[in-house]
Amino acid sequence: MSTSFTLNATDGMARTGVISTPRGDIRTPAFMPVGTAATVKAMMPESVRATGADILLGNTYHLMLRPTAERINRLGGLHKFMNWARPILTDSGGFQVMSLAALRKLTENGVTFKSHIDGSKHEITPERSMEIQRLLGSDIVMAFDECTPYPCTEAQALESMRLSMRWAQRSRDAFGDRPGHMLFGIQQGSVFPDQREESAEALKKIGFDGYAVGGLAVGEGQEMMLQTLDFATDMLPSDKPRYLMGVGKPDDIVGAVKRGIDMMDCVLPSRSGRTAQAWTRRGQLNMKNARHQDDPRPLDEHCTCPTCRNYSRAYLHHVFRAQEMISGMLLTWHNLHYYQELMQGMRDAIAAGDFAGFEAQFHAQRAEGDIEPL
């Protein structure tokens, strides 16, 4: 019932290793597909696993509202409920409260808000967030925090970060001793180095099984995000997993791994798949475009996913235009496969001591753009 993190190789700041949990190993750097409402949209759980995913993310906010954490617990926990036997990380609910909830009120105790579904009133505190995540049975639990918005003033960021650090202590106290489960703290401080440092020191003093970089990918842009990671990541313990929340596009992911990040999650590959967007080594493709309607070639001739092995661009264009469900299914499968292939490529490159070569090839292929139309 123990958990551990082992670093197997480093190349510059980039790292590859394994997070071991009772439900299986997580190879890092790891990309976690997002299963918002106990499902990765348009995918069967066994299909998600077939793409190479070792771990999924579940959303505390959405699941507490519907079908409720208590119901999921009575039905045997989130893993059984959604038929996913491998590790699950649940977020704390803080980000969704910021972005989705109506009429929210923030106090020292927690956040009260009205559900975006039916207007019912709820409260999340650090203690309630830990209880919800315990009821869900997630393997990696996130401390409850306030996701600092961007832009904000230094004073606003400082007040928010210090509140999150007080909540981090309460989360740690409420989490208790749960062998086989991990609790991650979340660094805040917006784009300000001194605040990030203060936050990291507070989290290390409390003591967590892993550490997340929060408050990025909230509108600051890629350049500022990477500039912040240049100093923020190294403030966190090197012997624990480092998780960048809510990221992102493939070039965001490569830039984050280069700066020492071990875990990421994002709705992008699945959300893009439902809107006819495909991610490939040559960049992003829009399958709505008429250039694809007579094209018998796959999305990517080098890709081994079922979509690229069995379906043409012309078919993918057609089923989206016809509003057929298979469109989102096929493009989501491809996108998730591509993301996991990207992660494996980085793991291999770090192990071989050639991350710089991988990064150069990654950017060169994207710069070529899509293949010429027929």
C-alpha positions, 0 to 999 in steps of 0.5 A, a space after each residue: 500500500 505504499 507510494 514512491 517517486 523514483 527518478 531514473 534519468 535527468 537531462 538538464 532540468 528535464 527528468 524521467 522517472 516513475 510514480 509508484 502507486 498500489 494501482 499501478 506505475 505512472 511513467 513521467 513525464 506524464 500527461 493525464 487525460 481529463 475525465 471531468 464527469 467520470 469519463 474522458 469524453 467520446 472515449 471508452 476507458 479501455 481505449 484511453 488506456 490503449 493510447 498509453 495513459 497511465 493515469 486520469 484526472 477527475 474533477 472534484 467540483 463536477 463530481 460533487 455536484 453530479 452524481 455526488 461524491 457520496 453516491 459514487 462512494 456508495 457505488 464502490 468509488 470512482 475507479 469502479 464507477 467509471 471502470 478505470 482500474 489505474 491511478 486517478 488524480 482528483 483536483 481540489 475544486 478550486 479552479 472550477 469554483 473560480 471559473 464556473 460557479 455563480 455568485 461565489 463568496 470567498 472567506 477564510 473558511 472556504 468558498 460558498 457558491 451556487 451550482 452552475 447546473 441548478 443554482 443550488 448552494 454549496 460550500 467547499 472548505 479544505 476539509 470538505 475538499 479532502 472529504 470529497 476526494 476521500 469518498 471518490 477514492 482518488 490515488 492522488 489528492 490535491 490540496 484545496 487552494 484559490 486559483 489566483 486569476 491573471 492579471 492581478 496586482 502583487 497585493 492581490 496575488 500575495 493575499 491569495 497565495 497566503 490564503 492558499 497556504 493556510 488552506 494547504 495546512 488545513 488540507 494536510 491536517 484533514 487528509 490525515 494518514 492514508 497509506 497508498 494515497 498521495 497528497 499534493 500541495 499547490 504553489 501559488 504566487 502568480 508571476 512574482 518570484 518572491 511570492 513563488 518562493 514564499 509559497 514553496 517554502 510554506 509548502 515544504 514546511 507543511 510537507 507533501 507527497 508531490 508539488 504542483 505549480 498552480 495559477 498558470 495557464 490562466 491567460 498570461 500567455 506561453 512566454 510568461 508561463 515559461 518565464 515563470 517556470 524558469 524560476 518556480 519549478 526549481 523552488 520545489 523539492 527535486 525528490 518529489 513529483 512536480 505537476 503543472 496544472 492545466 497545461 496544455 498545447 504540445 509546445 507548452 508541454 515540451 517547454 514545461 518538461 524542459 523546465 523540470 515538470 513531471 506531470 500535466 493535464 489538459 482538456 485540449 486533446 479531447 475538447 479539440 477532437 470534438 471540434 474537428 481539430 487534430 494535433 499531429 507532429 506537423 501541428 494542428 489540423 482543422 478537419 472542417 476545411 474543404 481541402 480534406 474532402 477528397 483526401 484519401 490519406 490519413 491525418 499522419 502517415 507515421 501515426 499508429 493510432 486506429 484513426 490513422 490506420 483505418 480512416 482517411 481525411 476525407 472520411 473525418 471531414 465528412 463525419 464531422 460535417 454530417 454531425 456524426 458521433 464517430 467524428 469526435 470519437 476518432 479525433 479524440 482517440 488520435 489526439 490522445 494517442 499523439 499526446 501519449 506518443 509525445 510523452 514517450 518520445 520525451 521519456 526516451 530522449 531524456 533517458 538517452 541524454 538527448 532532450 535537446 535533439 528531441 526538442 529541435 526535431 519537435 519544433 522543426 517538424 511543426 515548422 514544416 506545417 501540414 502536408 501539401 494538399 492533393 
